[in-house]
Amino acid sequence: MTAKAANEKSRLVSWLGITPSQMLAFVSCLILFVMMLLTFIDVTGRYIFNSPLPALHEIISYMMPGLIFCIMPLVCTQEGHVTIDLFDVFLSQRLKQLQGFVVNLIGCGTMIFISWRLAEKSATHYEFNEVTDDLYLRIWLFSLLMAVLSAFAAVALFLNVIDYISGKRKNPPVFKTASK
């Protein structure tokens, strides 16, 4: 691996390893594809055969947070979240670095809080042996997985904070959109 390729590799990818990071991305893509496929089958079954898929609403409602929480650590690492750059043209490079530091620090604290609350909720689900309405799936598994993935996202944001402190990141990345 060249020095340039090593520098481009994100710290979360270094921390988790390339394979687990690729697995998170693959699982997210797989969940999204299965959601699309199930929706297509449900709509086809409903309108052509007058027989929709049973419990699809419940399946989709548990796949959606799986998709979101699975990709969140990678989005946080790349700072790929939605931002509004209304005043960025007026900010100096130093203020942009401070902005990136503050945003990632607040995001890290928020993700730690979310992870903690999800872990507590998972313990409650486990204690009361709660299950889903239609498929009788144990809820604590889903909330625990979301808590762990939230903790990974918090680590990603914390590593971004360290990068801003050390000067490895000067300002938040800018993702260009297609324009006319």
C-alpha positions as CSV (number, residue, x, y, z in Angstrom):
1,M,0.0,0.0,0.0
2,T,1.4,3.4,-0.9
3,A,1.8,6.2,1.6
4,K,-0.9,8.2,-0.2
5,A,-3.4,5.3,0.0
6,A,-2.6,4.8,3.7
7,N,-3.3,8.5,4.4
8,E,-6.6,8.3,2.5
9,K,-7.8,5.4,4.6
10,S,-10.2,6.6,7.3
11,R,-9.3,6.1,11.0
12,L,-12.5,4.1,11.6
13,V,-11.6,1.7,8.8
14,S,-8.2,1.4,10.4
15,W,-9.8,0.8,13.8
16,L,-12.4,-1.6,12.6
17,G,-10.4,-3.1,9.9
18,I,-11.2,-3.1,6.2
19,T,-13.3,-6.3,6.1
20,P,-15.7,-5.2,8.9
21,S,-16.1,-1.8,7.3
22,Q,-16.8,-3.4,3.9
23,M,-19.2,-5.8,5.6
24,L,-21.2,-2.9,7.2
25,A,-21.5,-1.3,3.7
26,F,-22.4,-4.6,2.2
27,V,-25.0,-5.4,4.8
28,S,-26.5,-1.9,4.3
29,C,-26.8,-2.5,0.6
30,L,-28.2,-5.9,1.1
31,I,-30.9,-4.6,3.5
32,L,-31.8,-1.9,1.1
33,F,-32.1,-4.4,-1.8
34,V,-34.2,-6.8,0.2
35,M,-36.5,-3.9,1.3
36,M,-36.9,-3.0,-2.3
37,L,-37.5,-6.6,-3.4
38,L,-40.1,-7.2,-0.6
39,T,-41.9,-4.0,-1.5
40,F,-42.0,-5.0,-5.1
41,I,-43.4,-8.4,-4.3
42,D,-45.9,-6.9,-1.9
43,V,-47.2,-4.4,-4.4
44,T,-47.3,-7.0,-7.1
45,G,-49.1,-9.5,-4.9
46,R,-51.6,-6.8,-3.7
47,Y,-52.6,-5.4,-7.0
48,I,-52.3,-8.5,-9.3
49,F,-53.0,-11.4,-7.1
50,N,-55.0,-9.6,-4.3
51,S,-52.7,-11.2,-1.8
52,P,-50.1,-8.9,-0.1
53,L,-47.3,-10.2,2.0
54,P,-48.3,-10.8,5.6
55,A,-46.4,-8.8,8.3
56,L,-44.5,-6.8,5.7
57,H,-45.0,-3.6,7.6
58,E,-43.3,-5.1,10.7
59,I,-40.5,-6.5,8.6
60,I,-39.8,-3.2,6.9
61,S,-40.1,-1.3,10.2
62,Y,-37.2,-3.4,11.6
63,M,-35.2,-3.3,8.4
64,M,-35.2,0.5,8.2
65,P,-33.3,1.1,11.5
66,G,-31.0,-1.8,10.6
67,L,-30.2,0.1,7.4
68,I,-29.7,3.4,9.1
69,F,-27.6,2.2,12.0
70,C,-25.5,-0.1,9.9
71,I,-24.3,2.6,7.6
72,M,-24.1,5.4,10.3
73,P,-20.5,4.6,11.4
74,L,-19.2,5.0,7.8
75,V,-21.2,8.1,7.2
76,C,-19.9,9.7,10.4
77,T,-16.3,8.7,9.5
78,Q,-16.6,10.5,6.1
79,E,-18.6,13.3,7.6
80,G,-21.2,12.5,4.9
81,H,-24.1,13.8,6.9
82,V,-26.4,16.6,5.6
83,T,-24.9,20.0,6.1
84,I,-25.8,23.6,5.1
85,D,-22.9,25.6,3.9
86,L,-24.6,28.9,3.8
87,F,-21.9,30.9,5.6
88,D,-18.9,28.8,4.7
89,V,-17.7,31.3,2.1
90,F,-17.4,33.9,4.9
91,L,-15.5,31.6,7.3
92,S,-11.7,31.5,7.5
93,Q,-9.9,28.2,7.4
94,R,-9.3,28.3,11.1
95,L,-13.1,28.8,11.8
96,K,-13.9,26.0,9.5
97,Q,-11.6,23.7,11.4
98,L,-13.2,24.9,14.7
99,Q,-16.7,24.3,13.2
100,G,-15.7,20.7,12.2
101,F,-14.3,20.1,15.7
102,V,-17.5,21.4,17.4
103,V,-19.9,19.6,15.1
104,N,-18.1,16.3,15.5
105,L,-17.8,16.7,19.3
106,I,-21.5,17.4,19.7
107,G,-22.3,14.5,17.3
108,C,-20.1,12.2,19.4
109,G,-21.8,13.2,22.6
110,T,-25.2,12.7,21.0
111,M,-24.3,9.2,19.6
112,I,-22.9,8.2,23.1
113,F,-26.2,9.3,24.6
114,I,-28.2,7.4,21.9
115,S,-26.1,4.3,22.4
116,W,-26.5,4.4,26.2
117,R,-30.3,4.8,25.9
118,L,-30.6,2.0,23.4
119,A,-28.6,-0.3,25.6
120,E,-30.8,0.5,28.5
121,K,-33.9,-0.1,26.4
122,S,-32.4,-3.3,25.1
123,A,-32.0,-4.5,28.8
124,T,-35.6,-3.6,29.4
125,H,-36.8,-5.5,26.3
126,Y,-34.7,-8.5,27.5
127,E,-36.0,-8.3,31.1
128,F,-39.6,-8.3,30.0
129,N,-39.1,-10.8,27.1
130,E,-40.7,-8.4,24.6
131,V,-41.4,-9.7,21.1
132,T,-42.8,-8.2,17.9
133,D,-46.6,-8.3,17.3
134,D,-46.8,-10.5,14.2
135,L,-43.6,-12.5,13.9
136,Y,-42.7,-12.8,17.6
137,L,-39.1,-11.7,17.1
138,R,-37.2,-10.8,20.2
139,I,-36.9,-7.0,20.3
140,W,-33.9,-6.8,22.5
141,L,-31.6,-8.1,19.7
142,F,-32.6,-5.3,17.4
143,S,-32.1,-2.6,20.1
144,L,-28.8,-4.0,21.2
145,L,-27.5,-4.1,17.7
146,M,-28.5,-0.5,17.2
147,A,-26.8,0.4,20.5
148,V,-23.5,-1.2,19.4
149,L,-23.6,0.4,15.9
150,S,-24.3,3.8,17.6
151,A,-21.2,3.2,19.8
152,F,-19.2,2.6,16.6
153,A,-20.6,5.9,15.1
154,A,-19.6,7.7,18.3
155,V,-16.1,6.3,18.0
156,A,-16.0,7.5,14.4
157,L,-17.0,11.0,15.4
158,F,-14.5,11.0,18.2
159,L,-11.7,10.0,15.8
160,N,-12.8,12.9,13.6
161,V,-12.5,15.2,16.7
162,I,-8.9,13.9,17.2
163,D,-8.1,14.5,13.5
164,Y,-9.3,18.2,13.9
165,I,-7.2,18.6,17.0
166,S,-4.1,17.1,15.5
167,G,-4.6,19.1,12.3
168,K,-5.0,16.1,10.0
169,R,-8.4,17.6,9.0
170,K,-8.5,21.3,8.2
171,N,-12.1,21.6,7.3
172,P,-15.2,19.4,6.8
173,P,-15.2,17.7,3.4
174,V,-17.4,19.2,0.7
175,F,-19.5,16.9,-1.4
176,K,-20.4,18.4,-4.8
177,T,-23.8,17.8,-6.2
178,A,-24.6,17.7,-9.9
179,S,-25.6,21.1,-11.1
180,K,-26.5,22.7,-14.4
